């Protein structure tokens, strides 16, 4: 017979699969451009489900586990926003029609769930076996945070340089255009892959890179594999709908990437100092929330000032024309 924890793991995965099936098989059965309103509704659904799960965790395992989950969820959710910056550039580079973007993101998320599950399992096993690896994770996060602060968004997307895409193009013939949202088609008796599959491959490889950067961050909060995994999964499940909410306004959050880099450096320092100075999870939650809110508010203030400057310049040009 299975243990109680095994049934909980099974139940969680069944829940995730049911929600994904409802999303793709019922609500997104036909390819269409997802509106901001639809994205907001689904974002609200995923966030509400995460909070309900967090509440259940509180009654099941107590306040410390609930705080760990919420802190991990906030870290992964905020870092997943950086994925959105890159997804916008990927879809722009490949000129993906709006009505096909949801399908790519859906299968991209499905692949991400599998890859992150494997990485979390490996990371948890290594940390339990070799405690000193946590220092390597911490140093890696500090390096990643500094690199993120110095890196431009344009540096992240170079389809022509991606080795996996180069390999795929050499092995399989590719259609010139998108074919009704399909990944593989049969033309003149031959099977060909479409550019949409190349986009999916690029999204998956990009997410794998992000996962290697972000997953060590949650180990600074807890080593409990269930909390690490579930908080990560809930953050990823809401990524797709969040993309359609933020895709058109990511350029307004100028300081968000800087805020994310500060969070990574903070979490990395927390891991490096774990055996010297213990930072309470609740304090970490407050610090991370403060950094994230500060970056968003600063970005909105900057955007408002830029708009005001443009408006003033426009008014000055109108006055000059009249004179």
C-alpha positions in Angstrom: 0.0 0.0 0.0 1.1 3.5 -0.7 1.9 5.9 2.2 -0.1 9.0 2.8 2.7 11.2 1.3 2.7 9.1 -1.8 -1.0 9.6 -2.3 -0.6 13.3 -1.8 2.1 13.4 -4.5 -0.2 11.4 -6.9 -3.2 13.6 -6.1 -1.2 16.8 -6.8 -0.1 15.5 -10.2 -3.6 14.4 -11.0 -4.9 17.9 -10.1 -2.2 19.5 -12.4 -3.0 17.2 -15.3 -6.8 17.9 -15.0 -6.3 21.7 -14.9 -4.0 21.5 -18.0 -6.5 19.2 -19.8 -9.3 21.7 -19.1 -7.1 24.6 -20.2 -6.1 23.1 -23.6 -8.9 20.7 -24.3 -11.9 22.8 -23.2 -11.1 26.5 -22.9 -8.4 26.7 -25.6 -9.6 24.1 -28.0 -9.4 26.5 -31.0 -6.3 28.5 -31.8 -6.9 32.2 -31.1 -5.2 35.3 -29.9 -5.5 35.4 -26.1 -6.8 38.7 -24.9 -5.4 40.6 -21.9 -8.8 40.0 -20.2 -8.6 36.3 -20.8 -5.0 36.3 -19.5 -6.0 38.2 -16.4 -8.8 35.7 -15.6 -6.5 32.7 -16.0 -3.8 34.4 -14.0 -6.3 35.1 -11.2 -7.4 31.4 -11.3 -3.8 30.1 -11.0 -2.9 32.6 -8.2 -6.1 31.7 -6.3 -5.4 28.0 -6.6 -1.8 28.6 -5.3 -3.2 30.5 -2.4 -5.8 27.9 -1.6 -3.0 25.2 -1.7 -1.0 27.4 0.6 -3.9 27.6 3.0 -4.3 23.9 2.9 -0.6 23.5 3.6 -1.0 25.8 6.7 -3.7 23.6 8.2 -1.8 20.4 7.3 1.8 21.2 8.2 1.7 24.5 10.1 2.7 28.1 9.6 6.4 27.5 8.9 5.7 25.2 5.9 3.1 27.7 4.6 5.5 30.6 4.8 8.2 28.5 3.1 5.8 27.7 0.3 4.6 31.3 -0.2 8.2 32.6 -0.1 9.3 30.0 -2.7 6.3 30.7 -4.8 7.0 34.5 -4.7 10.6 33.9 -5.7 9.8 31.6 -8.6 6.8 33.8 -9.7 9.0 36.9 -9.8 11.8 35.1 -11.6 9.4 33.7 -14.1 8.6 37.2 -15.2 12.1 37.3 -16.6 11.0 34.4 -18.9 8.3 36.6 -20.2 10.8 39.2 -21.4 12.6 36.5 -23.3 9.4 34.9 -24.7 8.4 38.3 -26.1 11.7 38.5 -27.9 11.5 34.8 -29.1 8.0 35.3 -30.6 9.1 38.5 -32.2 12.3 37.0 -33.7 10.3 34.1 -35.2 7.3 36.3 -36.1 4.9 33.8 -34.4 1.2 34.7 -35.1 -0.7 35.7 -31.9 -3.2 32.8 -32.4 -0.4 30.2 -32.1 1.5 31.6 -29.2 -0.8 30.0 -26.6 -0.2 26.5 -28.0 3.6 27.0 -27.9 3.5 28.2 -24.3 1.2 25.4 -23.2 3.5 22.6 -24.5 6.5 24.7 -23.3 5.0 24.7 -19.8 4.3 21.0 -19.9 8.0 20.3 -20.9 9.1 22.8 -18.1 7.2 20.8 -15.5 9.0 17.6 -16.4 12.4 19.3 -16.6 12.0 21.1 -13.3 10.8 18.0 -11.6 14.0 16.2 -12.6 16.2 19.1 -11.7 14.5 19.5 -8.3 14.9 15.8 -7.6 18.6 15.8 -8.5 19.2 19.0 -6.5 17.4 17.7 -3.4 19.4 14.5 -3.5 22.7 16.2 -3.9 22.0 18.7 -1.1 21.0 15.9 1.3 24.1 13.9 0.4 26.6 16.7 0.1 25.8 19.8 2.2 28.7 21.8 0.8 27.0 22.0 -2.6 24.7 24.7 -1.1 27.7 27.0 -1.1 28.2 26.4 -4.8 24.5 27.1 -5.4 24.8 30.3 -3.4 27.8 31.5 -5.3 26.1 30.6 -8.6 23.1 32.7 -7.7 25.2 35.7 -6.8 27.0 35.3 -10.1 23.7 35.0 -12.0 22.2 38.0 -10.2 25.2 40.2 -11.2 25.1 38.9 -14.8 21.4 39.6 -15.0 21.9 43.2 -13.8 24.6 43.7 -16.5 22.9 41.8 -19.3 20.7 43.4 -22.0 17.5 41.6 -23.0 18.7 41.5 -26.7 21.6 39.3 -25.6 19.3 36.5 -24.6 17.8 35.6 -28.0 19.9 34.5 -30.9 18.0 31.7 -32.8 20.7 31.4 -35.4 23.3 30.6 -32.6 21.2 28.0 -30.7 23.1 24.6 -31.1 19.9 22.6 -30.7 18.1 24.5 -33.4 21.1 24.1 -35.7 21.0 20.3 -35.1 17.2 20.1 -35.7 17.5 22.0 -39.0 20.3 19.7 -40.2 18.4 16.5 -39.4 14.8 17.5 -40.3 13.4 19.4 -43.3 11.5 22.5 -42.2 8.5 24.2 -43.9 9.0 27.8 -45.0 5.8 29.0 -43.2 3.6 28.2 -40.3 1.0 25.6 -41.1 -2.3 26.0 -39.2 -0.6 25.9 -35.8 0.8 22.4 -36.4 4.2 21.2 -35.3 4.6 18.4 -37.9 3.0 18.2 -41.3 3.0 15.7 -44.3 3.6 17.3 -47.6 4.1 15.5 -50.9 4.4 12.2 -49.0 7.2 13.5 -46.7 7.0 14.5 -43.1 8.3 18.0 -42.3 8.5 20.0 -39.1 7.2 23.6 -39.0 8.8 26.7 -37.7 6.4 26.5 -34.8 8.2 23.4 -33.6 11.5 25.3 -33.8 10.0 28.0 -31.6 8.9 25.3 -29.1 12.4 23.9 -29.0 13.8 27.3 -28.4 11.3 28.0 -25.6 12.2 24.7 -24.0 15.9 25.2 -24.1 15.6 28.8 -22.9 13.4 27.6 -20.0 15.9 24.9 -19.1 18.6 27.7 -18.7 16.2 29.7 -16.6 15.4 26.6 -14.4 19.1 26.1 -13.8 19.3 29.7 -12.6 16.0 29.8 -10.6 15.7 26.4 -8.9 18.7 26.8 -6.6 17.1 30.0 -5.3 14.3 28.1 -3.6 16.7 25.7 -1.9 17.7 28.8 0.2 14.1 28.7 1.6 13.7 25.0 2.2 15.1 21.6 1.3 11.7 20.0 1.6 11.2 18.5 -1.9 7.4 18.7 -1.7 7.4 22.4 -0.9 10.2 23.1 -3.4 8.4 21.2 -6.2 4.8 22.5 -5.6 5.8 26.1 -5.3 7.8 25.9 -8.5 5.0 24.1 -10.3 2.3 26.6 -9.3 4.6 29.5 -10.4 5.2 27.8 -13.8 1.5 27.0 -14.3 0.6 30.6 -14.1 3.4 31.7 -16.4 1.5 31.2 -19.7 -1.5 33.3 -18.7 0.8 36.0 -17.2 2.6 36.3 -20.5 -0.6 37.5 -22.2 -1.1 40.0 -19.4 2.4 41.5 -19.5 3.6 40.9 -23.1 2.5 44.3 -24.2 3.8 46.2 -21.2 7.1 44.5 -20.3 9.0 47.5 -21.6 7.4 49.7 -18.9 9.0 47.6 -16.1 12.5 49.0 -16.7 13.8 48.3 -13.2 12.2 44.9 -12.7 15.2 43.0 -14.1 17.4 44.9 -11.7 15.1 44.0 -8.8 15.2 40.3 -9.8 19.0 40.4 -9.9 19.1 41.9 -6.4 16.7 39.1 -5.2 19.1 36.5 -6.7 22.1 38.0 -5.0 20.3 38.2 -1.7 19.2 34.6 -1.9 22.7 33.6 -2.9 24.2 35.3 0.1 21.6 33.6 2.3 22.8 30.3 1.1 26.5 31.1 1.4 26.0 32.3 5.0 23.5 29.6 6.0 25.9 27.9 8.5 27.1 31.2 9.9 23.9 33.3 10.2 20.4 32.0 9.8 17.9 34.4 8.2 14.3 33.5 9.2 12.0 32.6 6.3 9.5 35.3 7.3 12.2 38.0 7.1 13.3 36.7 3.7 9.7 36.9 2.5 9.5 40.5 3.6 12.8 41.4 1.9 11.9 39.8 -1.4 8.4 41.3 -1.4 9.9 44.8 -0.6 12.6 44.5 -3.4 10.0 43.3 -5.9 7.4 46.1 -5.0 10.2 48.7 -5.0 11.3 47.7 -8.5 7.7 47.8 -9.9 6.9 51.2 -8.3 10.2 52.7 -9.5 9.5 51.4 -13.0 6.0 52.9 -13.1 7.4 56.2 -11.8 10.1 56.2 -14.5 7.5 55.4 -17.2 5.2 58.1 -16.1 8.0 60.7 -16.2 9.0 59.5 -19.7 5.4 59.9 -20.8 5.3 63.4 -19.3 8.5 64.4 -21.1 7.2 63.1 -24.4 3.9 65.0 -23.9 5.8 68.2 -23.0 8.0 67.8 -26.1 4.9 67.3 -28.2 3.4 70.4 -26.8 6.6 72.4 -27.5 6.6 71.2 -31.1 3.0 72.2 -31.6 3.8 75.7 -30.2 6.8 76.0 -32.6 4.7 75.0 -35.6 2.1 77.7 -34.7 4.7 80.4 -34.3 
